[in-house]
Amino acid sequence: MKIEFVFNIGDPVIVTQIERPGRVQALTKNHNGEQYQIIYWADGKRSVEWLYDWELKAAAAGEDDV
């Protein structure tokens, strides 16, 4: 079975809850569904979180400055 993810490793995204740019670092599919490990900066701190596709949107040109 082939798994199709919405985003791929290295894709620039926006974390919608905080409107911060980030990048996809890793992908996983488990009992919780498909998730994306995202690296983003907020308040001068680098953060890494596992998020669902509904918590992300594709970054438009110029929005991908992580």
C-alpha positions in Angstrom: 0.0 0.0 0.0 1.4 3.4 -1.0 0.8 6.3 1.4 0.2 9.8 -0.1 1.1 12.6 2.2 -0.2 16.2 1.6 3.3 17.7 2.4 6.7 16.3 1.7 10.0 16.6 3.6 11.5 20.0 3.1 8.2 21.7 2.1 7.7 25.2 3.5 4.4 25.4 5.5 2.6 27.8 7.8 1.6 26.6 11.3 -2.0 27.9 11.2 -2.6 28.3 14.9 0.3 30.7 15.3 0.7 31.9 11.7 4.4 31.0 11.8 6.5 29.7 8.8 8.1 26.2 9.3 9.5 23.3 7.3 8.5 19.7 7.2 11.3 17.6 8.7 9.7 14.1 8.9 6.6 12.2 8.1 4.8 9.4 9.9 1.6 7.4 9.7 0.5 5.5 12.8 -2.6 4.7 14.8 -3.3 8.5 15.1 -3.1 9.0 11.3 -0.6 11.0 9.1 1.5 13.5 11.0 4.3 15.9 10.0 7.2 16.9 12.1 7.6 20.7 11.7 10.5 22.9 12.6 9.6 26.5 13.3 10.8 29.6 15.2 8.7 31.5 17.7 9.7 34.1 20.3 13.4 33.5 19.5 13.1 29.7 20.2 13.4 26.9 17.7 10.5 24.4 18.1 9.9 21.0 16.7 6.4 19.5 16.9 4.3 16.7 15.3 1.3 18.2 13.6 -1.6 17.1 11.5 -2.3 18.4 7.9 -5.3 20.3 9.2 -2.9 22.3 11.4 -0.8 23.4 8.5 -1.2 25.2 5.2 1.2 25.4 2.3 3.4 28.5 2.4 3.0 31.0 -0.4 6.0 32.6 -2.1 7.7 34.9 0.4 6.0 33.2 3.4 8.6 30.4 3.7 11.4 32.3 5.6 11.9 29.9 8.5 
